[in-house]
Amino acid sequence: MTVALMWEARAAEGRGAELLAWVREQPLARKPLRRETFRAGQDRVLVVTWWDASYDAELPELPEPDAESVTRPVHRWRFESLGEDADH
């Protein structure tokens, strides 16, 4: 089974580049199958990691950045892959 962990944060005013650099420097205790970083408006940063694991497996996650770097606590979600859609 493949599990995807999503980590999303919104940087404090003017600190988007700093948050992006910080998250890219954060190591994980194990290497995921894949790790991808995204950015969006309002200085949002999203990291998705894919793991070969059961849905409830204990997996390494990215930490919380310093409170002054973000506008709110990090949002985290866990998803189970249902595979690729053949006709999309």
N, C-alpha and C positions, 0 to 999 in steps of 0.2 A: 504494500500500500504506500502511496505517496501522500505526505502531509505538507501543507504549505503554512508557514508562519508569516504573518504580516505585522509589521511594526511601523507606526505612523506618528509623526510629531509635527507640530507647527512651531516654527522658530519665533522668538521674540523679535520685535520690530528691528529691522536692519541686520539680523543675525543669521539669515538663511544660508549664506555661504559658509559661515562658521559651523553651523549645525551639520551641513552636508559633509564638510571635511571631517568633522568629529565622528560621524557615524561610519564613514568609510574607513577610519582608522581602528574601529572596534573589532577585535578578534572574537571568534567563537571558540568554545572549548573543543568542538569537533568541526570538521569540514562538511558543509551540507552538499547535497547533489548539485545545487545551484544557488547562487545568491545574486540578487539584482536590486539596484538602487534607482529610485525615481524621484523627481521633484515636480512640484506643481505650484500654481499661484498661491499667494499668501504665505510664501516661504515654507511650504509643506514638504516634508521628506518622508518617503515610503521605502521600506526595505522588505523584500519578500525572499524567504529562504525555503527551499524544497528539501524534504528529508524522506529517506526510505525507512519508514517507521509506522507503527500503529498510531491511530488517532490520539490515544491517551498517553503515548510515550513521553518520558521526560526528555526534553530537548533543550539544548543551549539557546538562550535568547539574548538579544541585545539589551544592554542596561538602559536605565533612565539617564538622560543628560542632566546637567546641572539645572536646577529650577529656574535660574535667571536666563537660561538659554532658550527656554520654551514658554509658550503662553498657557499651557495646560499639561497635565500628565500625558504620557505616551498612550496611544490607543494600540491594543494588541488583539489580533484575531487568529484563529486556527481553523484551517479548512482541510477537508479530505478531498483529494483529487478523484473525480469520476471518469477520468480519461479524456482524450481529445474527441471532439465531435467530428465524425467522418465527413459530414456534408457542410462544414463551415470553414 
